[in-house]
């Protein structure tokens, strides 16, 4: 991503700037640790470079954890135990965030065991 610096009198740019290149700009809603909403640029369209091995691993983890959460929410026994465990903790504000943490840890442990074996 490119860093945007605005020249006077422009203070902000939002949306697609050029239809041919599909270049766009926006400002983050969430503030960073310094309390700033950073502007950023985006190029819409197809990706030019190939995804790295780390990015593919992150995509696989995301997909596997999301599927595990979906299955876990349908199991009545795990739903009861998860609800009780969620009430006892104070780190995660939502049940979904808590389940994401639990299923993510399970995925990481299974991946570590698979890497240790082979």
MODELLER restraints for C-alpha pairs under 7 A, 6 or more apart:
rsr = mdl.restraints
at = mdl.atoms
rsr.add(forms.Gaussian(group=physical.xy_distance, feature=features.Distance(at['CA:1:A'], at['CA:40:A']), mean=6.84, stdev=0.5))
rsr.add(forms.Gaussian(group=physical.xy_distance, feature=features.Distance(at['CA:1:A'], at['CA:41:A']), mean=5.95, stdev=0.5))
rsr.add(forms.Gaussian(group=physical.xy_distance, feature=features.Distance(at['CA:1:A'], at['CA:42:A']), mean=6.75, stdev=0.5))
rsr.add(forms.Gaussian(group=physical.xy_distance, feature=features.Distance(at['CA:2:A'], at['CA:40:A']), mean=6.68, stdev=0.5))
rsr.add(forms.Gaussian(group=physical.xy_distance, feature=features.Distance(at['CA:2:A'], at['CA:41:A']), mean=5.81, stdev=0.5))
rsr.add(forms.Gaussian(group=physical.xy_distance, feature=features.Distance(at['CA:3:A'], at['CA:40:A']), mean=6.17, stdev=0.5))
rsr.add(forms.Gaussian(group=physical.xy_distance, feature=features.Distance(at['CA:4:A'], at['CA:39:A']), mean=6.44, stdev=0.5))
rsr.add(forms.Gaussian(group=physical.xy_distance, feature=features.Distance(at['CA:4:A'], at['CA:40:A']), mean=6.31, stdev=0.5))
rsr.add(forms.Gaussian(group=physical.xy_distance, feature=features.Distance(at['CA:6:A'], at['CA:12:A']), mean=7.00, stdev=0.5))
rsr.add(forms.Gaussian(group=physical.xy_distance, feature=features.Distance(at['CA:13:A'], at['CA:25:A']), mean=5.88, stdev=0.5))
rsr.add(forms.Gaussian(group=physical.xy_distance, feature=features.Distance(at['CA:13:A'], at['CA:26:A']), mean=6.24, stdev=0.5))
rsr.add(forms.Gaussian(group=physical.xy_distance, feature=features.Distance(at['CA:14:A'], at['CA:25:A']), mean=5.12, stdev=0.5))
rsr.add(forms.Gaussian(group=physical.xy_distance, feature=features.Distance(at['CA:14:A'], at['CA:26:A']), mean=4.61, stdev=0.5))
rsr.add(forms.Gaussian(group=physical.xy_distance, feature=features.Distance(at['CA:15:A'], at['CA:24:A']), mean=5.14, stdev=0.5))
rsr.add(forms.Gaussian(group=physical.xy_distance, feature=features.Distance(at['CA:15:A'], at['CA:25:A']), mean=5.50, stdev=0.5))
rsr.add(forms.Gaussian(group=physical.xy_distance, feature=features.Distance(at['CA:15:A'], at['CA:26:A']), mean=6.27, stdev=0.5))
rsr.add(forms.Gaussian(group=physical.xy_distance, feature=features.Distance(at['CA:16:A'], at['CA:22:A']), mean=6.14, stdev=0.5))
rsr.add(forms.Gaussian(group=physical.xy_distance, feature=features.Distance(at['CA:16:A'], at['CA:23:A']), mean=5.62, stdev=0.5))
rsr.add(forms.Gaussian(group=physical.xy_distance, feature=features.Distance(at['CA:16:A'], at['CA:24:A']), mean=3.97, stdev=0.5))
rsr.add(forms.Gaussian(group=physical.xy_distance, feature=features.Distance(at['CA:16:A'], at['CA:25:A']), mean=6.63, stdev=0.5))
rsr.add(forms.Gaussian(group=physical.xy_distance, feature=features.Distance(at['CA:17:A'], at['CA:23:A']), mean=5.59, stdev=0.5))
rsr.add(forms.Gaussian(group=physical.xy_distance, feature=features.Distance(at['CA:17:A'], at['CA:24:A']), mean=5.23, stdev=0.5))
rsr.add(forms.Gaussian(group=physical.xy_distance, feature=features.Distance(at['CA:22:A'], at['CA:43:A']), mean=5.84, stdev=0.5))
rsr.add(forms.Gaussian(group=physical.xy_distance, feature=features.Distance(at['CA:22:A'], at['CA:44:A']), mean=5.24, stdev=0.5))
rsr.add(forms.Gaussian(group=physical.xy_distance, feature=features.Distance(at['CA:22:A'], at['CA:45:A']), mean=6.97, stdev=0.5))
rsr.add(forms.Gaussian(group=physical.xy_distance, feature=features.Distance(at['CA:23:A'], at['CA:42:A']), mean=5.89, stdev=0.5))
rsr.add(forms.Gaussian(group=physical.xy_distance, feature=features.Distance(at['CA:23:A'], at['CA:43:A']), mean=4.53, stdev=0.5))
rsr.add(forms.Gaussian(group=physical.xy_distance, feature=features.Distance(at['CA:23:A'], at['CA:44:A']), mean=6.25, stdev=0.5))
rsr.add(forms.Gaussian(group=physical.xy_distance, feature=features.Distance(at['CA:24:A'], at['CA:41:A']), mean=5.74, stdev=0.5))
rsr.add(forms.Gaussian(group=physical.xy_distance, feature=features.Distance(at['CA:24:A'], at['CA:42:A']), mean=5.07, stdev=0.5))
rsr.add(forms.Gaussian(group=physical.xy_distance, feature=features.Distance(at['CA:24:A'], at['CA:43:A']), mean=6.13, stdev=0.5))
rsr.add(forms.Gaussian(group=physical.xy_distance, feature=features.Distance(at['CA:25:A'], at['CA:40:A']), mean=5.78, stdev=0.5))
rsr.add(forms.Gaussian(group=physical.xy_distance, feature=features.Distance(at['CA:25:A'], at['CA:41:A']), mean=4.33, stdev=0.5))
rsr.add(forms.Gaussian(group=physical.xy_distance, feature=features.Distance(at['CA:25:A'], at['CA:42:A']), mean=5.93, stdev=0.5))
rsr.add(forms.Gaussian(group=physical.xy_distance, feature=features.Distance(at['CA:26:A'], at['CA:39:A']), mean=5.65, stdev=0.5))
rsr.add(forms.Gaussian(group=physical.xy_distance, feature=features.Distance(at['CA:26:A'], at['CA:40:A']), mean=5.63, stdev=0.5))
rsr.add(forms.Gaussian(group=physical.xy_distance, feature=features.Distance(at['CA:26:A'], at['CA:41:A']), mean=6.45, stdev=0.5))
rsr.add(forms.Gaussian(group=physical.xy_distance, feature=features.Distance(at['CA:27:A'], at['CA:37:A']), mean=6.33, stdev=0.5))
rsr.add(forms.Gaussian(group=physical.xy_distance, feature=features.Distance(at['CA:27:A'], at['CA:38:A']), mean=5.74, stdev=0.5))
rsr.add(forms.Gaussian(group=physical.xy_distance, feature=features.Distance(at['CA:27:A'], at['CA:39:A']), mean=4.03, stdev=0.5))
rsr.add(forms.Gaussian(group=physical.xy_distance, feature=features.Distance(at['CA:27:A'], at['CA:40:A']), mean=6.04, stdev=0.5))
rsr.add(forms.Gaussian(group=physical.xy_distance, feature=features.Distance(at['CA:28:A'], at['CA:37:A']), mean=5.28, stdev=0.5))
rsr.add(forms.Gaussian(group=physical.xy_distance, feature=features.Distance(at['CA:28:A'], at['CA:38:A']), mean=5.64, stdev=0.5))
rsr.add(forms.Gaussian(group=physical.xy_distance, feature=features.Distance(at['CA:28:A'], at['CA:39:A']), mean=6.11, stdev=0.5))
rsr.add(forms.Gaussian(group=physical.xy_distance, feature=features.Distance(at['CA:29:A'], at['CA:37:A']), mean=6.31, stdev=0.5))
rsr.add(forms.Gaussian(group=physical.xy_distance, feature=features.Distance(at['CA:30:A'], at['CA:37:A']), mean=6.38, stdev=0.5))
rsr.add(forms.Gaussian(group=physical.xy_distance, feature=features.Distance(at['CA:31:A'], at['CA:37:A']), mean=4.73, stdev=0.5))
rsr.add(forms.Gaussian(group=physical.xy_distance, feature=features.Distance(at['CA:65:A'], at['CA:100:A']), mean=6.86, stdev=0.5))
rsr.add(forms.Gaussian(group=physical.xy_distance, feature=features.Distance(at['CA:65:A'], at['CA:103:A']), mean=5.75, stdev=0.5))
rsr.add(forms.Gaussian(group=physical.xy_distance, feature=features.Distance(at['CA:65:A'], at['CA:104:A']), mean=5.73, stdev=0.5))
rsr.add(forms.Gaussian(group=physical.xy_distance, feature=features.Distance(at['CA:65:A'], at['CA:107:A']), mean=6.84, stdev=0.5))
rsr.add(forms.Gaussian(group=physical.xy_distance, feature=features.Distance(at['CA:68:A'], at['CA:103:A']), mean=6.40, stdev=0.5))
rsr.add(forms.Gaussian(group=physical.xy_distance, feature=features.Distance(at['CA:69:A'], at['CA:99:A']), mean=6.41, stdev=0.5))
rsr.add(forms.Gaussian(group=physical.xy_distance, feature=features.Distance(at['CA:69:A'], at['CA:100:A']), mean=6.81, stdev=0.5))
rsr.add(forms.Gaussian(group=physical.xy_distance, feature=features.Distance(at['CA:69:A'], at['CA:103:A']), mean=6.54, stdev=0.5))
rsr.add(forms.Gaussian(group=physical.xy_distance, feature=features.Distance(at['CA:72:A'], at['CA:78:A']), mean=6.51, stdev=0.5))
rsr.add(forms.Gaussian(group=physical.xy_distance, feature=features.Distance(at['CA:73:A'], at['CA:79:A']), mean=5.98, stdev=0.5))
rsr.add(forms.Gaussian(group=physical.xy_distance, feature=features.Distance(at['CA:86:A'], at['CA:95:A']), mean=6.69, stdev=0.5))
rsr.add(forms.Gaussian(group=physical.xy_distance, feature=features.Distance(at['CA:86:A'], at['CA:98:A']), mean=6.84, stdev=0.5))
rsr.add(forms.Gaussian(group=physical.xy_distance, feature=features.Distance(at['CA:92:A'], at['CA:98:A']), mean=5.54, stdev=0.5))
